[in-house]
Amino acid sequence: MRRRQALALIGSAALAARAVQAPAVHAQSLTNVRFSLDWALQGPQGAFVLALDRGYFREAGLNVTMDRGFGSGDVPVKISAGAYDVGVADLNPTIRMKLERPESDLFTPFIIHDATALAVMTLRRENIRTPADLVGKTLAAPESDAGRQLFPAFAKAAGFDPASVRWQSVTPQLREPMLAQGRVNAITGFITSGIFSLRGLGVAEQDIVTMLFSDVGADFFATSMITTRRWAAANPAAVTGLIRGLIRAQYDSLRDPGATIANLRRREPLTDVPLETERLRMALDRLTFTPRVRQVGFGQVDTQRLQRSIDAVRDAFGISRPLPASDIYDPSYLPPAADLRQA
């Protein structure tokens, strides 16, 4: 009897040891993913951070490290150079890079923002009421800013020469202060960044003049998940897992934006909760969950519209080489339809 009890105890101990070791083995099997955001930790980025902090990526077998970004034009450069595996950024600088560098294997498997946030922002005191009023004026933006890179498309759609404005290159932190201090006449950027950053500097909302790129017909898709064909082909399950996690977090944020910002504040203690909550709501309501996405869910991309936007970028930069939409967008990595739309 004592021998059988001893053997049973030894067996139980062995099972317990294996149970303790199992998570460590699982942790070792996680796929490492280096992930770049498009910008600093603000409201819209809070939804991406939420996917990380709620463990949605880890559930998919991914060990994701996520860094802040420095502009949508910077993200594809760093992914191409191998500094990151994946990023989220406005799609159009990636389109431009692929047009100018045919050897690039960058693409998007998932478009997050169905509407563009790109805009020119100025202040009422500058007496700039229409796009044509920008002629002869000085604009500030980082060189990696998507709005600056796509400004020729905006200018062409609005009917004026993009070379008729002057540019002042600034760091991301100085863009809105330069306008608020009257040192430049206007800035380019995302409405979710520029408008709220100006308000954070004490500029009254009614004094901010916004000219959306889409207002003049430059109707681009926007923030998308960017990676390379090479990395995606080697890690197809990781790509699908990332997409599924991003979608879950977008719906979580739509249901409870306050929780998303509370989570963001744990990482960024200086977060202005009311302002960033409003910024997140704008991104969700005007960019992510457009009437089309609310009706059909994510992943139902109008490829004809995408092709028109690609051709607009190509035309704006005088690039003759065509780029079919299938070279920039590949939906084959999307999760099942049930994961693309939530009640």
C-alpha angles and dihedrals in degrees: 000000000000090000092052091048091050092050090048091051091049090050092049091049091051091051091049091050091052090048091054092046095048096079091049091053089047091049090053090054094057116117112237114230125187106208128189124200119212097237147358122309100284133140099286091046088053090077091057092047089050091060089055097044095046090055097244092137094045090052086060091053096260131135100202124190111194126199132186116256136229103216138320091265090058097052099068091045092056094043090050090050092052096247090121135021097208139008144172117236144135105292098224101076086053089052090051092049091051091049092051096039111040090183092064114111096196117135143150123245092182133033110205105179112053092189129048122251093194115127147149110239127195139155127259092242090065091067092226106145103154134028090256089062088069091074109116093010130122119242127192128211140129112270088242093056111121092217091057093045092050095040092105089061090050092048094047092049089048092049105247137105112267088210089064092081129070123228130214114196113222138167115261091254093057100046100089095034089056090058095041090052093050094244093125133024100229145351137215127223145097117321087228090060107032102042096048095040089054090049089049087057091056099264111146114242092234090057094060116094115199127192111188118210088229090057090071095041100269090129104175133169109241141194111027140162108263127199140135129271088235095056094041093051090051093045109030095150090051092053092051091045092052092050092049091050093048092051093049091051093049091055091044089054093048091053096044116011090168091064091050092053092044088055091047090052091058087063097035108035093186092061112138096226100199093044096045092046089055091046091052092048090054091052092048097044101038105027112023109029099040118165089266094053092045088054103042105014130232124323097038095116120179098230093191090058089047091052091051091053091048090051090049090055091046092049094046092057096039094243113157098190111100122229118200117217090241089066092059103033126045116174095184092101095057117119120244118300092256090064093051095064131037130189 
